[in-house]
Amino acid sequence: QVQLVESGGGLVQPGGSLRLSCAASGSIFSMYTMGWYRQVPGKQRELVALITSGGSRNYADSVKGRFTISRDNAKKTVYLQMNNLKPEDTAVYFCAGDIRGSWVEYWGQGTQVTVSS
């Protein structure tokens, strides 16, 4: 069983930055594709970014050039650096573990990101 614990959310002004962290338990973290999803009320959860065990990255078009996903296998942690934040980035952000196509095996509890002046 893997547990994912997010941190780093909060309130930020447009144009600002935040870094989300997701700490994982479990011994085979390095083998998993990890990622971040986000959800706003009334909408489906959407993929923001993912990173494979080999370090390949994919991003949603809406965040390309602004967000960066990274991982530290020694610390069993995945990060999402979010720059030039926009009000439309406001959402609950979820850490996702062991992503296989459209399937996600493990979810974190979510952390709120609010972009507002």
N, CA, C and O of each residue as an XYZ file, in Angstrom:
468
protein
N       0.844     -1.186      0.000
C       0.000      0.000      0.000
C       0.884      1.243      0.000
O       1.888      1.306      0.709
N       0.502      2.216     -0.794
C       1.246      3.461     -0.922
C       0.371      4.606     -0.435
O      -0.805      4.692     -0.789
N       0.939      5.466      0.364
C       0.251      6.680      0.793
C       0.964      7.892      0.213
O       2.193      7.952      0.171
N       0.168      8.852     -0.232
C       0.700     10.072     -0.833
C       0.206     11.259     -0.010
O      -0.987     11.380      0.267
N       1.128     12.126      0.376
C       0.781     13.282      1.201
C       1.293     14.541      0.512
O       2.497     14.733      0.347
N       0.343     15.401      0.112
C       0.708     16.638     -0.578
C       0.926     17.776      0.425
O       0.405     17.761      1.540
N       1.701     18.744     -0.005
C       1.873     19.976      0.749
C       2.253     21.089     -0.222
O       2.654     20.833     -1.357
N       2.118     22.328      0.247
C       2.581     23.460     -0.551
C       1.507     24.301     -1.194
O       1.818     25.311     -1.824
N       0.247     23.915     -1.055
C      -0.815     24.727     -1.632
C      -1.011     26.012     -0.850
O      -0.396     26.222      0.196
N      -1.881     26.873     -1.377
C      -2.169     28.119     -0.682
C      -2.727     29.166     -1.606
O      -3.152     28.877     -2.724
N      -2.718     30.397     -1.117
C      -3.222     31.540     -1.863
C      -2.044     32.324     -2.440
O      -1.080     32.623     -1.734
N      -2.130     32.651     -3.717
C      -1.059     33.396     -4.375
C      -1.680     34.372     -5.367
O      -2.746     34.110     -5.923
N      -1.012     35.489     -5.582
C      -1.500     36.471     -6.547
C      -1.185     36.037     -7.967
O      -0.234     35.287     -8.189
N      -1.967     36.495     -8.926
C      -1.643     36.204    -10.326
C      -0.206     36.603    -10.661
O       0.268     37.670    -10.270
N       0.472     35.719    -11.395
C       1.873     35.939    -11.715
C       2.835     35.362    -10.703
O       4.042     35.324    -10.941
N       2.316     34.917     -9.585
C       3.150     34.356     -8.537
C       3.510     32.898     -8.768
O       3.169     32.307     -9.793
N       4.209     32.334     -7.789
C       4.690     30.954     -7.887
C       4.367     30.175     -6.622
O       4.265     30.732     -5.528
N       4.213     28.889     -6.805
C       4.069     27.942     -5.703
C       4.786     26.658     -6.094
O       4.933     26.345     -7.275
N       5.226     25.927     -5.089
C       5.776     24.597     -5.335
C       5.012     23.597     -4.483
O       4.968     23.702     -3.257
N       4.418     22.634     -5.155
C       3.736     21.545     -4.479
C       4.700     20.372     -4.304
O       5.544     20.101     -5.158
N       4.547     19.687     -3.172
C       5.334     18.491     -2.905
C       4.401     17.334     -2.592
O       3.311     17.521     -2.052
N       4.844     16.148     -2.936
C       4.071     14.937     -2.660
C       5.040     13.885     -2.144
O       5.885     13.384     -2.886
N       4.908     13.562     -0.881
C       5.763     12.551     -0.263
C       5.048     11.213     -0.273
O       3.880     11.115      0.103
N       5.764     10.183     -0.709
C       5.172      8.858     -0.852
C       5.807      7.869      0.103
O       6.995      7.951      0.413
N       4.995      6.933      0.563
C       5.509      5.787      1.296
C       5.659      4.642      0.320
O       5.237      4.754     -0.831
N       6.244      3.555      0.749
C       6.375      2.406     -0.135
C       7.756      2.286     -0.715
O       8.451      3.287     -0.893
N       8.161      1.071     -1.013
C       9.549      0.814     -1.374
C       9.833      0.879     -2.865
O      10.998      0.873     -3.260
N       8.804      0.942     -3.707
C       9.064      0.902     -5.140
C       8.633      2.191     -5.824
O       8.229      2.181     -6.987
N       8.722      3.291     -5.105
C       8.344      4.604     -5.649
C       9.029      4.859     -6.973
O       8.408      5.367     -7.906
N      10.314      4.510     -7.069
C      11.091      4.855     -8.252
C      10.557      4.189     -9.516
O      10.863      4.632    -10.623
N       9.773      3.145     -9.364
C       9.263      2.424    -10.529
C       7.968      3.025    -11.076
O       7.548      2.697    -12.186
N       7.339      3.901    -10.298
C       6.029      4.402    -10.668
C       6.112      5.636    -11.558
O       7.005      6.471    -11.415
N       5.155      5.729    -12.481
C       4.883      7.009    -13.112
C       4.056      7.827    -12.124
O       3.021      7.365    -11.644
N       4.506      9.018    -11.828
C       3.854      9.900    -10.854
C       3.318     11.141    -11.576
O       3.786     11.494    -12.658
N       2.348     11.781    -10.967
C       1.808     12.958    -11.619
C       0.977     13.829    -10.712
O       0.794     13.547     -9.528
N       0.483     14.892    -11.302
C      -0.408     15.827    -10.626
C      -1.651     16.028    -11.485
O      -1.569     16.225    -12.697
N      -2.789     15.974    -10.827
C      -4.070     16.287    -11.436
C      -4.671     17.472    -10.691
O      -4.235     17.812     -9.591
N      -5.663     18.089    -11.292
C      -6.385     19.143    -10.588
C      -7.871     19.064    -10.913
O      -8.282     18.526    -11.941
N      -8.655     19.616    -10.003
C     -10.111     19.550    -10.157
C     -10.752     20.797     -9.583
O     -10.386     21.269     -8.506
N     -11.707     21.315    -10.319
C     -12.540     22.418     -9.821
C     -13.961     21.891     -9.677
O     -14.337     20.935    -10.355
N     -14.743     22.493     -8.814
C     -16.104     21.989     -8.594
C     -16.908     21.931     -9.891
O     -16.918     22.877    -10.679
N     -17.578     20.801    -10.089
C     -18.433     20.631    -11.249
C     -17.722     20.178    -12.505
O     -18.347     19.994    -13.550
N     -16.401     19.996    -12.404
C     -15.649     19.547    -13.574
C     -14.889     18.273    -13.261
O     -14.657     17.929    -12.102
N     -14.506     17.580    -14.331
C     -13.727     16.360    -14.158
C     -12.302     16.682    -13.730
O     -11.759     17.741    -14.042
N     -11.723     15.749    -13.016
C     -10.324     15.867    -12.660
C      -9.491     15.775    -13.940
O      -9.731     14.910    -14.783
N      -8.512     16.671    -14.079
C      -7.710     16.681    -15.293
C      -6.229     16.528    -14.974
O      -5.744     16.983    -13.938
N      -5.529     15.877    -15.894
C      -4.093     15.695    -15.739
C      -3.376     17.013    -15.985
O      -3.629     17.692    -16.980
N      -2.484     17.368    -15.077
C      -1.667     18.566    -15.226
C      -0.292     18.210    -15.762
O       0.194     18.815    -16.718
N       0.333     17.213    -15.130
C       1.681     16.818    -15.535
C       1.966     15.434    -14.991
O       1.425     15.032    -13.961
N       2.832     14.700    -15.705
C       3.285     13.421    -15.198
C       4.757     13.231    -15.518
O       5.304     13.852    -16.430
N       5.381     12.353    -14.741
C       6.791     12.040    -14.943
C       6.965     10.540    -14.774
O       6.522      9.959    -13.783
N       7.612      9.924    -15.746
C       7.795      8.489    -15.707
C       8.984      8.110    -14.822
O       9.718      8.969    -14.333
N       9.150      6.812    -14.634
C      10.289      6.343    -13.843
C      11.605      6.718    -14.508
O      12.620      6.872    -13.829
N      11.599      6.865    -15.812
C      12.806      7.234    -16.539
C      13.022      8.730    -16.658
O      14.029      9.177    -17.206
N      12.072      9.507    -16.143
C      12.222     10.957    -16.153
C      11.554     11.676    -17.303
O      11.675     12.896    -17.410
N      10.853     10.961    -18.166
C      10.115     11.629    -19.240
C       8.922     12.371    -18.654
O       8.278     11.905    -17.714
N       8.643     13.538    -19.232
C       7.587     14.404    -18.701
C       6.539     14.717    -19.760
O       6.857     14.876    -20.938
N       5.298     14.802    -19.329
C       4.206     15.281    -20.177
C       3.430     16.337    -19.411
O       3.264     16.254    -18.194
N       2.955     17.338    -20.155
C       2.213     18.433    -19.540
C       0.924     18.709    -20.298
O       0.840     18.509    -21.509
N      -0.069     19.166    -19.565
C      -1.257     19.697    -20.218
C      -0.871     20.958    -20.986
O       0.002     21.711    -20.555
N      -1.517     21.182    -22.111
C      -1.191     22.361    -22.927
C      -1.334     23.661    -22.132
O      -0.591     24.618    -22.352
N      -2.279     23.685    -21.223
C      -2.570     24.914    -20.485
C      -1.467     25.317    -19.510
O      -1.435     26.457    -19.046
N      -0.559     24.386    -19.196
C       0.495     24.703    -18.218
C       1.894     24.637    -18.812
O       2.867     24.949    -18.126
N       2.012     24.240    -20.064
C       3.335     24.133    -20.686
C       4.062     25.468    -20.637
O       3.494     26.517    -20.940
N       5.320     25.405    -20.253
C       6.122     26.619    -20.159
C       5.992     27.342    -18.829
O       6.762     28.259    -18.545
N       5.029     26.941    -18.013
C       4.831     27.582    -16.708
C       5.051     26.624    -15.538
O       5.541     27.030    -14.484
N       4.690     25.356    -15.722
C       4.809     24.365    -14.655
C       5.939     23.392    -14.986
O       6.206     23.100    -16.152
N       6.595     22.898    -13.941
C       7.642     21.889    -14.103
C       7.454     20.791    -13.072
O       7.372     21.055    -11.872
N       7.388     19.566    -13.549
C       7.300     18.428    -12.639
C       8.687     17.802    -12.503
O       9.453     17.729    -13.465
N       8.990     17.353    -11.283
C      10.272     16.690    -11.049
C      10.079     15.665     -9.940
O       9.055     15.641     -9.257
N      11.080     14.831     -9.783
C      10.997     13.799     -8.757
C      12.367     13.580     -8.140
O      13.397     13.755     -8.790
N      12.357     13.195     -6.874
C      13.567     12.817     -6.153
C      13.305     11.427     -5.592
O      12.630     11.276     -4.574
N      13.842     10.418     -6.258
C      13.549      9.039     -5.855
C      14.133      8.714     -4.489
O      13.552      7.919     -3.750
N      15.250      9.299     -4.142
C      15.851      9.044     -2.824
C      14.936      9.541     -1.708
O      14.874      8.937     -0.637
N      14.235     10.627     -1.955
C      13.314     11.179     -0.967
C      11.882     10.701     -1.175
O      10.992     11.026     -0.388
N      11.662      9.931     -2.235
C      10.314      9.438     -2.561
C       9.331     10.609     -2.637
O       8.247     10.574     -2.054
N       9.729     11.615     -3.351
C       8.936     12.838     -3.428
C       8.854     13.307     -4.876
O       9.822     13.231     -5.633
N       7.676     13.789     -5.234
C       7.476     14.401     -6.544
C       7.043     15.846     -6.314
O       6.311     16.148     -5.371
N       7.500     16.714     -7.179
C       7.263     18.149     -7.033
C       6.535     18.710     -8.255
O       6.616     18.171     -9.358
N       5.831     19.798     -8.019
C       5.261     20.566     -9.124
C       5.578     22.030     -8.868
O       4.998     22.659     -7.984
N       6.504     22.560     -9.652
C       6.836     23.976     -9.576
C       5.906     24.732    -10.507
O       5.872     24.473    -11.710
N       5.160     25.657     -9.954
C       4.156     26.401    -10.724
C       4.541     27.876    -10.745
O       4.567     28.535     -9.706
N       4.836     28.381    -11.924
C       5.217     29.773    -12.104
C       4.177     30.512    -12.936
O       3.369     29.896    -13.631
N       4.207     31.822    -12.857
C       3.280     32.658    -13.625
C       1.843     32.153    -13.487
O       1.143     31.950    -14.479
N       1.432     31.959    -12.269
C       0.107     31.400    -12.008
C      -0.994     32.341    -12.457
O      -0.861     33.563    -12.385
N      -2.077     31.751    -12.919
C      -3.239     32.477    -13.423
C      -4.464     32.107    -12.603
O      -4.499     31.038    -11.994
N      -5.463     32.969    -12.578
C      -6.682     32.625    -11.827
C      -7.297     31.293    -12.267
O      -7.885     30.582    -11.452
N      -7.163     30.958    -13.546
C      -7.734     29.693    -14.020
C      -6.961     28.468    -13.539
O      -7.393     27.341    -13.778
N      -5.836     28.665    -12.873
C      -5.120     27.558    -12.247
C      -5.698     27.208    -10.885
O      -5.294     26.214    -10.282
N      -6.626     27.996    -10.397
C      -7.258     27.720     -9.112
C      -7.980     26.379     -9.152
O      -8.826     26.143    -10.015
N      -7.639     25.506     -8.212
C      -8.200     24.152     -8.188
C      -7.649     23.427     -6.967
O      -6.748     23.912     -6.282
N      -8.210     22.266     -6.718
C      -7.590     21.328     -5.784
C      -6.637     20.461     -6.600
O      -7.025     19.864     -7.605
N      -5.411     20.402     -6.163
C      -4.381     19.632     -6.864
C      -4.147     18.321     -6.123
O      -3.957     18.294     -4.907
N      -4.167     17.237     -6.892
C      -4.012     15.893     -6.345
C      -2.732     15.257     -6.872
O      -2.436     15.310     -8.066
N      -1.992     14.666     -5.968
C      -0.858     13.840     -6.368
C      -1.376     12.470     -6.785
O      -2.280     11.917     -6.159
N      -0.795     11.934     -7.841
C      -1.215     10.647     -8.378
C      -0.012      9.722     -8.479
O       1.061     10.124     -8.928
N      -0.205      8.478     -8.055
C       0.879      7.517     -8.091
C       0.531      6.277     -8.877
O      -0.599      5.792     -8.824
N       1.505      5.763     -9.610
C       1.337      4.568    -10.437
C       0.263      4.813    -11.488
O      -0.783      4.163    -11.508
N       0.553      5.762    -12.349
C      -0.350      6.119    -13.438
C      -0.110      5.170    -14.605
O       1.022      4.987    -15.051
N      -1.182      4.576    -15.088
C      -1.092      3.656    -16.235
C      -2.170      4.060    -17.221
O      -3.321      3.643    -17.094
N      -1.811      4.853    -18.182
C      -2.801      5.371    -19.114
C      -3.781      6.257    -18.384
O      -3.389      7.254    -17.777
N      -5.051      5.906    -18.437
C      -6.075      6.692    -17.761
C      -6.325      6.204    -16.336
O      -7.164      6.763    -15.630
N      -5.606      5.172    -15.911
C      -5.818      4.601    -14.581
C      -4.790      5.163    -13.605
O      -3.608      5.277    -13.928
N      -5.254      5.511    -12.413
C      -4.377      5.944    -11.335
C      -4.603      5.021    -10.144
O      -5.723      4.874     -9.655
N      -3.516      4.401     -9.688
C      -3.645      3.445     -8.597
C      -3.754      4.121     -7.232
O      -4.502      3.665     -6.367
N      -3.008      5.204     -7.041
C      -2.960      5.856     -5.735
C      -3.203      7.360     -5.873
O      -2.714      8.011     -6.796
N      -3.980      7.887     -4.918
C      -4.275      9.323     -4.886
C      -3.892      9.919     -3.541
O      -4.015      9.273     -2.501
N      -3.430     11.151     -3.579
C      -3.288     11.908     -2.363
C      -4.618     12.536     -1.974
O      -5.622     12.371     -2.666
N      -4.613     13.256     -0.862
C      -5.853     13.831     -0.345
C      -6.201     15.161     -0.998
O      -7.327     15.639     -0.863
N      -5.260     15.757     -1.694
C      -5.502     17.014     -2.392
C      -5.050     18.214     -1.590
O      -5.083     18.207     -0.359
N      -4.624     19.255     -2.309
C      -4.245     20.511     -1.679
C      -4.798     21.661     -2.514
O      -4.713     21.642     -3.742
N      -5.361     22.654     -1.845
C      -6.013     23.754     -2.533
C      -4.988     24.779     -2.998
O      -4.115     25.201     -2.239
N      -5.114     25.167     -4.257
C      -4.339     26.270     -4.821
C      -5.331     27.332     -5.289
O      -6.207     27.060     -6.110
N      -5.185     28.524     -4.767
C      -6.062     29.630     -5.141
C      -5.217     30.779     -5.675
O      -4.307     31.263     -5.003
N      -5.531     31.204     -6.889
C      -4.812     32.306     -7.524
C      -5.777     33.476     -7.630
O      -6.721     33.449     -8.420
N      -5.532     34.491     -6.835
C      -6.460     35.619     -6.774
C      -5.740     36.848     -6.240
O      -4.826     36.755     -5.421
N      -6.178     38.000     -6.728
C      -5.631     39.262     -6.224
C      -6.513     39.797     -5.100
O      -6.224     40.854     -4.539
